[in-house]
Amino acid sequence: MPRPFRFPAHARRSAAAFLAAAGVLMGAAFAQVSPWEREVFDLSHLPLSKRGVRCYMASSFDPIGFNDDGLSGVNSFRHVVQGSNGFPWFVVFDEEGPGVLNRMHFAFVDSIIPNGGFDEYNLYFQFDDEPTPRFRMKAKDFVSGAFSPFVYPLAMDDRTSPGGPLVSYPIAFERRLRVISDQVMHYFDWQFHRYPHGTPIRSFDPARLPRYSAWERVIEALPADPTPPRPGELLLNQRHSLPSNAWTTIAAPSGSGMIRSLALQFSRPLQRDDLRALRLEIAFDGAAVPQVSAPLGLFFGDELSESLRTGLLIGWHPDRGYYTHFPMPYRSGCVVRLRNDIGKPLDVDLDLRLGAYPAGSEVATFHATFHEQSPTNFFEEFVVLQTGGHGHFVGASMTMGSDGLNGQRQLLTYLEGDERILVDGNRTPALHGTGTEEFFNWGWYEMPGASTFALPEHGHPSRWIEGTKDYSAMYRTMHADYVPFYASIRVAFEVGPLGEVPANYRSVAYWYGRSTPVLLSTDVLDIGNPQSELQHLFRAPSGGTVLSPRILAYEGGWDPALQVIDEGLESNPGQSTFFRLRLDPENRGALLRRRSSIQNWFQLADVFVDGQRVGRWRTIRVNPYRGWIDTDFELPPAFTDDKAAIEVEIRPVADYFNAFRYEAFSYR
């Protein structure tokens, strides 16, 4: 049994000592960090393409589709192992690398039942198939912020982030990360990035702890601009009059460049109605439809009040007004406009910082997409973002509420709805959460301690109650835990435990993107279809078990009535399958998607392309109720360059590996 984790002496210094020694962001303190660390601590990466990076989530969502998303604990682990004390321990996370676990959100039952003893478990972190975990910590110590390097703002307990303790310190793993709890956990949703096989990532090592003091200093200095001035930048400070019921252009820089920050200070305090009656639009590169188009309050994180929120990327502060630090590049100019529908004139002071267009061949355009539905429809998700092309989703601001129900104030049970994020046409959510407020990194709405709050990257800054009306504002930005997409993305929220609680929803989705997809389907193998098997030279020389047609729903699918019938093949160790798939010969890598049944047990197989091992395909979901799942496996360019077709071998390393359909996609 490993000893309790104790960090080296150099890392046990207080956060204050960290800050005293800190440099500036993007300065010398970040000169030696790896590319993935720079993504965490350097905002300049935001507009750049994320080629090959995938985002996934492990969470305690109810696999049946009901609402036991962690309370009972029966859905809060993947499988059981025998602990060193002889009792069952619970594997809660088990993923292949290279990757980075960059968001670990919990909702402790002890937050609502103080001293209940429900969350007194240890977490054991086991890297790269090592027999002994590299460290263990009590979960409550892990989120407490008292143990370096897990200190604020990279760790927050349930008082700092009400009901939603959180660790966002990046935990890297080269080949594999397994996290084990020695007691049953409850609610959790953990997010991670997986990088292409061969990406040089060094696993978290307690003896080599990165010192992210510069980042702590940046957060402490907010709302100050998080990036230092650079030579050649232009600072604009202008006052504009906004006539009533009209659009006013407040900035129109030409040529190539980038908005590094934008702040708006109005001549008088804005009321709730004003925050909806003012609208911000930004059109980049002559776009007929502005890429940024949203009510002013919602864009800046709260349309219910002028709440103090010193966010990293959006916020309001009396000294700066409404501000954003989202980098917004443009190639041939942009136009920034405000519309005033308040009913009377208003003045605004603009503070605009313009920098150079980012270096790099693939730069994406910033978008802020507004959507509202009042009320939402029964048993339909509220869609925050649905778009094609390629880019990455980096956050959302939402207002949710009701004018009342049957003459009474409506309960907030609409917040029970899970978020589901579908990427690149995959029918299985890449991210499936446990509740709306948990997406926004808090928890236990309507419970003691569920007060309003505002933190650098998430918050519940306002709640407006008047008579039977009850509305809440929430925001979350995701500069480090972004969700990339290469063909399409759909970000949606269930409304209520089962989608049965209509309410009034408004949202702004923040994302970077370009309209052209860079991932295209190039071939499909349908196992069980003789013609398809023949065309793809499908064979199983050592046999396997033919799986007769079955009718199943997809795990995480919104409607369980939407079922698919298919037949496939189950293979065990020693029963490799071989097949040939077409690619675009000018590909920049490829992706292999497999439909499988997860009714029985988790599945493991090694993947070979033209005789070379690429990596291990690990599927640890088990769901006897909704049995279909689509899983993706990245094929780096080193295995696909200049190839119009590839020979794939799937070599099982555990029993029950099954496949019903394979689809090949080519990056371009």
Buried (B, 14 or more C-beta within 10 A) or exposed (E): EBEEBEBEEEBEBEBEEBBEEBEBBBEEBBEEBBEBBEBBBBBBBBBBBBBBBBBBBBBBBBBBBEBBBBBEBEBBBBEEEEBEEEEEBBBBBBBBBBBBBBBBBBBBBBBBEEEEEBBBBBBBBBBEEEEEBBBBBBBBBBBBBBBBBBBBBBBBBBEBBBBBBBBBBBBBBBBBBBBBBBBBBBBBBBBBBBBBBBBEBEBBEBEEBBBBBBBBBBBBBBBBBBBEEEEEBEEEEEEBEBEEEEEBEBBEBEEBBBBBBBBBBBEEEBEBEBBBBBBBBBBBBEBEEBBBBBBBBBBBBBBBBBBEBBBBBBBBBEEBBBBBBBBBBBBEBBBBBBBBBBEEEBEBBBBBBBBBBBEEEEBBBBBBBBBBBEBBEEBBBBBBBBBBBBBBBBBBBBBBBBBEBEEEBBBBBBBBBBBBBBBBBBBBBBBBBBBBBBBBBBBBBEEEBBEBBBBBBBBBBBBBEEEBBBBBBBBBBBBBBBBBBBBBBBBBBBBBBBBBBBBBBBBBBBBBBBEEBBBBBBBBBBBBBEEBBEBBEBEBEEEBBEBEEBEBBBBBBBEEEEBBEBBBBBBBBEBBBBBBBBBBEEBBBBBBBBBBBBBBBBBBBBBBBEEEEBBBBBBBBBBEBBBBBBBBBBBBBEBBEEBEBBBBBBBBBEBBBBBBBBBBBBBB
